Amino acid sequence: MIIVLICGLGTPLAATHIIGGNFEVTHIAGNSYQVKLTIFKDCNPGTAILADMNVFVYDAVTYSQQNSITMKVPEGDTLTLGDRCYTPPSLCVEEYTFLDTISLTGNPNGYIISAQTCCRNYIIDNINNPGNTGMTWTIEVPDPSMINNSPKLGPYPQEGFLCLNVLRTMDLSAKDPDGDSLFYRLVNPYASSPSGNTTPPPYSPVSWKPGYSANNAISGNPSLEINNTTGLLKCNASQLGVYVFAYSVSEYRNGMKIGETRRDMQLQVLPNCNINFKPEFVLPEQTSYSLSATDEICLPVVVVDSNSTDSIYLTSYYTTDSDKLLLEEPSTLKRIGTGEISGQICYRANCVDVGSTDNVQLHLRAHSYNCKLADTARKTITIALDPLPADIESLFPNIFTPNSDGANDYFNLTDPEAIPCIEGMQIRIFNRWGRMVYENYGQSFKWDGTFEAQDVAEGVYFFTVEGTYSDKSFFFKNFLTLMR
């Protein structure tokens, strides 16, 4: 069954600045139904006042008039548009809910209920002559012998605006009291006579400007589109302006379409929306570092959120290439702040970790929340654990003077604690003819420049060092100058 209601106003200007609306029909008892017409209107100064609305009922097949009612104008409610990130200062929408009851007798053809009025906003950008283009709302109702309640489309979406070059979604999903399946699609908005005179169906669509259509009502990538199943509307608008569009919600029961309602709307594309941004890591700048055993690195961490009122939760954790647990739980970072947050995190390599894995990953996570969607930024710092200190050879002097003056009298490690993970270290020193003049195991070697209890000659000597460092073998060689 299809019902069409048509509303007529006294003069063409009586309903200027209408920005949308839709019907809902609810079964009361027997042949009695409640008809609800919701009209959305621009409430900025200078807009006209709504008048009573004439609603007409037509046979869905023959289009002959079956009934009519006049719905008294109610008081309007002013809606606040915006989300938790942004409230557009220039948008103002009033919502009017017309209610009345009507009797619908049995009719296998069903009914179309419609309402018409004039006129739309003059500033609409995607249709021709919008200021003299009227509006028609319709709803299709099945034969009253099939007890049915139309889908509930709900109020005007609170997030009913678009932001230039920003992908936005809004929930236009409806609820069906009978549990019928719902199907959403974009459709042509219906026009009406600018004179305010009511007409029966079928109804003519608005006159689109070149390049626009029901499926391309707003330019963008993607253009305006609606999910057929969920009713989620999506658009990344690429041009500022005010745009009209319409969508239908069809009811299906046992695989058969039994009704359809349309909502006519307009959306404004706004510049410079204060939308939500992800937090960003300002520090640390680098993403890779190198450490040797017992070395420590301390990194400053700074996170900034462009939405200065967003709460930020900063945390950290570690992983390794080998999936092995670290010997000791490194220090972690936990901070809570607003807009900007900072701290420092340190990691000290130890012999066991250096021997069991090549890399440690420090994971930083900044979670911000204020707007409807929480955002998370992540940064991973890779710390390479070297098998030997990069400057290990500098720990072995290349010159010494064994003259008993108390200064530089021995050839030994300048800093034994700098290579704590060395095991089985062996050092051999050879003269220029290849004869070994000194040998020692361990890091506490100390050559005094003698061989077989005799001072060796001044000159250049050659030495080798080998052993294991965190279970990894190493070997290097170098020259040594002895001077007395």
Buried (B, 14 or more C-beta within 10 A) or exposed (E): BBBBBBBBBEEBBBBBBBBBBBBBBBBEEEEEBBBBBBBBBBBEEEBBEBBBBBBBBBBBEEBEBBBBBEBEBBEBEEBEBBBEBBEBEEBBBBBBBBBBEBBBEEBEBBBBBBBBBBBBBEEBBBBEBBBBBBBBBBBBBBBBEBEBBBBBBBEBBBBBBBBBBBEBEBEBBBEBEBEBEBBBBBBBBBBBBBEBEBBBBEBEBBEBBEEBBBBBBBBBEEBBBBBEEEBBBBBBBEEEBBBBBBBBBBBBBEEEBBBBBBBBBBBBBBEEBBBBBBBEBEBBEEEEBBBBBBBEBEBEBBBBBBBEEBBBBBBBEBBBBEEEEBBEEBEEBEBEBBBEBBBEBEBBBBBBBBBBBEBBBBEBBBBBBBBEEBBEBEBEBBBBBBBBBEEBEEBBBEEBBBEEEEEEBEBBBEEBEBBBBBEEBBBBBBBEEEEEBBEBEEBEBEBBBEBEEEEBEEEEBBBBBBBBBBEEEBEEEEEBEBEE
